[in-house]
């Protein structure tokens, strides 16, 4: 029989750890099925490569770190019946993407810079999200200062700045930023309103049938100027 103190601790953990709790989530039918979000990742310090080691591919540790991160992000959305597929198409070190005003980081201007980070002629900008991962402290006043709100599947490129300590396996901040881009409120526990808003966003997305593939991660040649790694599925 469990001691009362252990039962109480389990209760606290269920309600306090966002990545393991769905107590506040809205119960919904599936949304986002057939929608793919392509992910282009920039990071601003080599620490993302040194704080995580992939034993089979140590020279690509940063790439694999972010692939694993977005596998967890995808699993989180799927557990909440948001069936969007995430495909990492590029991972690149970029120390010059930041925009500063009066010697301070300008998050809004940096987001605009991120929206222009995709190469000229890239054919799927409206379904691609450009993320900048950093360990910097951001001078922000609200969550919409770190992500382009409701821009997924619109003529505007989606972008987000995610504060993530290198090597940290938490995916909460990435989920929050992504949900903002999908038009939700930026919480990890989706409300009914969040689900309705995301569903409206996904209605603007072109959906295609997908071929089932293995879970092995393979490389794909694209126009992106970086090591490109694809996960999940291919389009047909």
C-alpha positions as CSV (number, residue, x, y, z in Angstrom):
1,X,0.0,0.0,0.0
2,X,1.4,3.4,-0.9
3,X,2.2,5.8,1.9
4,X,0.1,9.0,2.0
5,X,3.3,11.1,1.4
6,X,4.1,9.1,-1.7
7,X,0.6,9.5,-3.0
8,X,0.7,13.2,-2.4
9,X,4.1,13.5,-4.2
10,X,2.7,11.7,-7.2
11,X,-0.3,14.1,-7.2
12,X,2.1,17.1,-7.2
13,X,4.2,15.7,-10.0
14,X,1.2,15.0,-12.2
15,X,0.1,18.6,-11.9
16,X,3.4,20.5,-11.9
17,X,5.5,18.9,-14.7
18,X,4.1,20.2,-17.9
19,X,5.9,17.6,-20.1
20,X,4.2,14.7,-18.3
21,X,0.8,16.2,-17.5
22,X,-2.3,16.4,-19.6
23,X,-4.7,17.2,-16.8
24,X,-5.7,20.6,-18.3
25,X,-5.7,19.4,-21.9
26,X,-8.9,19.6,-23.9
27,X,-10.3,16.2,-25.0
28,X,-10.5,16.4,-28.7
29,X,-10.8,14.5,-31.9
30,X,-7.7,14.4,-34.1
31,X,-6.6,17.5,-35.9
32,X,-3.7,18.3,-38.2
33,X,-3.7,14.9,-39.9
34,X,-1.8,15.1,-43.1
35,X,-0.1,18.5,-42.2
36,X,3.7,18.7,-42.2
37,X,5.8,21.3,-40.5
38,X,9.3,21.6,-42.0
39,X,11.8,22.7,-39.4
40,X,14.9,24.7,-40.1
41,X,17.1,25.2,-37.1
42,X,19.7,27.8,-36.3
43,X,21.7,27.8,-33.0
44,X,24.1,30.5,-31.9
45,X,26.8,28.6,-29.9
46,X,28.9,25.5,-30.4
47,X,27.8,24.4,-27.0
48,X,24.8,22.7,-28.6
49,X,27.3,20.4,-30.3
50,X,29.6,19.8,-27.3
51,X,27.0,19.3,-24.6
52,X,25.3,16.4,-26.5
53,X,27.2,13.4,-27.9
54,X,25.8,11.1,-30.5
55,X,28.1,8.0,-30.3
56,X,27.6,6.8,-33.9
57,X,27.9,10.3,-35.5
58,X,29.9,12.5,-33.0
59,X,30.7,15.1,-35.6
60,X,27.0,15.7,-36.1
61,X,26.0,15.8,-32.5
62,X,24.1,19.1,-32.8
63,X,22.1,17.8,-35.7
64,X,21.1,14.7,-33.8
65,X,20.4,16.7,-30.6
66,X,17.8,18.8,-32.4
67,X,16.3,15.7,-34.3
68,X,15.7,14.0,-30.9
69,X,14.2,17.2,-29.5
70,X,11.7,17.5,-32.3
71,X,10.9,13.8,-32.2
72,X,9.8,14.6,-28.6
73,X,7.9,17.7,-29.7
74,X,6.0,15.7,-32.3
75,X,5.2,13.0,-29.7
76,X,3.9,15.6,-27.4
77,X,1.5,17.1,-30.0
78,X,0.4,13.6,-31.1
79,X,-0.4,12.6,-27.5
80,X,-2.8,15.5,-27.5
81,X,-4.3,14.5,-30.9
82,X,-2.6,17.2,-32.8
83,X,-1.2,15.0,-35.6
84,X,1.1,17.4,-37.3
85,X,4.4,15.8,-38.6
86,X,7.6,17.6,-38.0
87,X,10.5,17.2,-40.4
88,X,13.9,18.6,-39.6
89,X,15.3,19.8,-42.9
90,X,18.4,21.8,-41.7
91,X,20.5,22.5,-38.7
92,X,23.1,25.3,-38.9
93,X,25.3,27.3,-36.5
94,X,24.7,31.1,-36.9
95,X,26.2,33.6,-34.6
96,X,25.3,36.7,-36.6
97,X,21.5,36.3,-36.8
98,X,20.9,38.5,-33.8
99,X,19.8,42.1,-34.2
100,X,20.7,44.6,-31.5
101,X,19.2,48.0,-30.9
102,X,21.2,50.3,-28.5
103,X,23.4,47.3,-27.6
104,X,20.4,45.2,-26.5
105,X,18.9,42.2,-28.2
106,X,15.9,43.2,-30.4
107,X,13.7,40.1,-30.4
108,X,11.2,41.5,-32.9
109,X,13.9,42.5,-35.4
110,X,15.6,39.2,-34.9
111,X,12.4,37.3,-35.7
112,X,12.2,39.3,-39.0
113,X,15.8,38.3,-39.7
114,X,14.8,34.6,-39.1
115,X,11.9,35.0,-41.5
116,X,14.5,35.8,-44.2
117,X,16.9,33.0,-43.3
118,X,15.6,30.5,-45.8
119,X,17.6,30.5,-49.1
120,X,16.2,32.4,-52.1
121,X,13.9,30.2,-54.1
122,X,13.0,27.8,-51.3
123,X,9.7,26.3,-52.4
124,X,7.9,25.7,-49.1
125,X,8.3,28.8,-47.0
126,X,4.7,28.9,-45.7
127,X,4.9,25.4,-44.1
128,X,8.4,25.9,-42.8
129,X,9.3,27.1,-39.3
130,X,12.7,28.7,-38.6
131,X,13.8,28.3,-35.1
132,X,16.7,30.0,-33.3
133,X,17.9,28.2,-30.3
134,X,19.9,30.2,-27.7
135,X,20.9,30.2,-24.1
136,X,20.8,34.0,-24.0
137,X,18.5,35.8,-21.6
138,X,16.0,37.7,-23.7
139,X,14.7,41.2,-22.8
140,X,11.0,40.4,-23.6
141,X,7.7,41.5,-22.3
142,X,5.4,38.8,-23.7
143,X,5.4,35.4,-25.4
144,X,4.5,36.9,-28.8
145,X,7.9,38.6,-28.8
146,X,9.6,35.2,-29.3
147,X,7.4,33.7,-32.1
148,X,5.4,34.8,-35.1
149,X,1.8,34.4,-34.0
150,X,-0.5,32.3,-36.2
151,X,1.8,32.5,-39.3
152,X,1.9,28.8,-40.1
153,X,0.4,28.1,-43.6
154,X,0.2,31.8,-44.4
155,X,2.2,33.8,-46.9
156,X,4.5,34.8,-44.0
157,X,7.4,32.6,-42.9
158,X,7.1,31.3,-39.4
159,X,9.9,31.9,-36.9
160,X,10.6,31.4,-33.2
161,X,13.3,32.1,-30.7
162,X,13.7,29.3,-28.1
163,X,15.7,29.7,-25.0
164,X,17.2,26.2,-24.4
165,X,20.3,25.4,-22.4
166,X,22.6,23.3,-24.6
167,X,22.3,19.6,-23.9
168,X,19.0,20.1,-22.1
169,X,16.4,17.5,-23.2
170,X,13.3,19.5,-22.1
171,X,11.0,20.3,-25.0
172,X,8.5,22.5,-23.2
173,X,9.8,25.8,-24.5
174,X,9.8,24.5,-28.1
175,X,6.2,23.2,-27.7
176,X,5.1,26.6,-26.4
177,X,6.7,28.5,-29.2
178,X,5.3,26.1,-31.8
179,X,1.8,26.4,-30.5
180,X,2.0,30.2,-30.8
181,X,2.9,29.8,-34.5
182,X,-0.1,27.5,-34.9
183,X,-2.3,30.2,-33.4
184,X,-2.7,28.8,-29.9
185,X,-2.1,30.6,-26.6
186,X,1.4,29.3,-26.0
187,X,0.7,26.9,-23.2
188,X,1.6,23.3,-23.1
189,X,-1.8,22.3,-21.9
190,X,-4.1,23.0,-24.8
191,X,-7.5,24.4,-24.1
192,X,-10.6,23.9,-26.3
193,X,-10.0,27.3,-27.8
194,X,-6.4,26.4,-28.6
195,X,-7.5,23.3,-30.4
196,X,-10.2,25.2,-32.4
197,X,-7.7,27.9,-33.3
198,X,-5.0,25.4,-34.4
199,X,-7.6,23.5,-36.4
200,X,-8.5,26.7,-38.3
201,X,-4.8,27.3,-38.9
202,X,-4.3,23.8,-40.3
203,X,-7.3,24.2,-42.6
204,X,-5.1,26.6,-44.6
205,X,-2.4,24.0,-45.1
206,X,-2.1,21.9,-48.3
207,X,-2.3,18.2,-47.3
208,X,-0.9,15.3,-49.3
209,X,-1.0,11.6,-48.9
210,X,2.0,10.1,-47.3
211,X,4.0,7.0,-47.8
212,X,4.8,4.9,-44.8
213,X,8.5,4.8,-44.1
214,X,10.8,3.3,-41.5
215,X,11.9,5.2,-38.5
216,X,15.5,5.3,-39.8
217,X,16.6,8.9,-40.3
218,X,17.9,9.5,-43.8
219,X,19.5,12.4,-45.6
220,X,17.9,14.3,-48.4
221,X,19.5,16.7,-50.9
222,X,17.9,20.2,-50.8
223,X,18.9,23.8,-51.5
224,X,19.5,24.5,-47.8
225,X,23.2,25.4,-47.2
226,X,23.8,23.0,-44.3
227,X,23.8,19.4,-43.2
228,X,20.2,18.3,-44.0
229,X,18.5,15.5,-42.2
230,X,14.9,14.3,-42.8
231,X,12.7,12.6,-40.3
232,X,9.3,11.0,-40.3
233,X,7.8,10.7,-43.8
234,X,8.2,11.5,-47.5
235,X,5.5,13.2,-49.5
236,X,3.7,11.5,-52.4
